[in-house]
Amino acid sequence: MLSRAKPAVGRGVQPTDKKKKKGRKIPKLEELLSKRDFTGAITLLEFKRHVGEEEEDTNLWLGYCAFHLGDYKRALEEYENATKEENCNSEVWVNLACTYFFLGMYKQAEAAGFKASKSRLQNRLLFHLAHKHIEKGQIN
């Protein structure tokens, strides 16, 4: 119990030598993603990018994390940057298409969706795009 008669400072409150020496380890990207700690994952990826220790497909992972946090504009920037790289990962196009879809940019989503490799996600995205076209009366 705290009181003015007994201040909460003194020898017992000071950290021990073990606590001072014990440092915190930097988590791995896989650990953060498995915990769905997308903010932590973005922080780690940006830090590694800043110090020159980039992960493989950094743009793809940053876009993935931003998308799952609901920051679709940031995800769009990262995915568009990833499409400009020479050895562009094939998953970028379907992820970019999904981002366009969530931003309401349906024509761009369709174009990127058709560039994506065949997958269940691509099929689902194109289905939703077709449904949007029916809603707008663009398909009979």
Residue pairs with C-beta under 8 A, 6 or more apart in sequence:
2 8
26 44
27 40
27 44
29 41
29 44
29 45
29 55
29 61
32 38
32 40
32 41
32 44
33 41
33 65
36 68
38 65
38 66
38 68
38 69
39 65
39 69
41 61
41 65
42 62
42 65
42 66
42 69
45 54
45 55
45 58
45 61
45 62
45 65
46 62
48 54
48 55
48 58
49 58
55 61
57 82
57 89
59 78
59 79
59 81
59 82
59 85
59 92
60 78
60 79
60 82
60 89
60 91
60 92
60 95
62 74
62 78
63 74
63 75
63 76
63 77
63 78
63 79
63 82
63 92
63 95
63 96
63 99
64 75
64 95
66 72
66 74
66 75
66 78
67 75
67 95
67 98
67 99
67 102
72 99
72 102
72 103
73 103
75 95
75 99
76 96
76 99
76 100
76 103
79 92
79 95
79 96
79 99
80 96
82 88
82 89
82 92
82 96
83 92
83 93
83 96
90 116
90 117
91 116
91 117
93 112
93 113
93 115
93 116
93 117
94 112
94 113
94 116
94 117
94 119
94 121
94 122
94 125
96 112
97 108
97 109
97 110
97 112
97 113
97 115
97 116
97 122
97 125
98 109
98 121
98 125
100 106
100 108
100 109
100 112
101 109
101 125
101 128
101 129
106 129
106 132
106 133
109 125
109 129
110 126
110 129
113 122
113 125
113 126
113 129
114 126
116 122
130 139
133 139
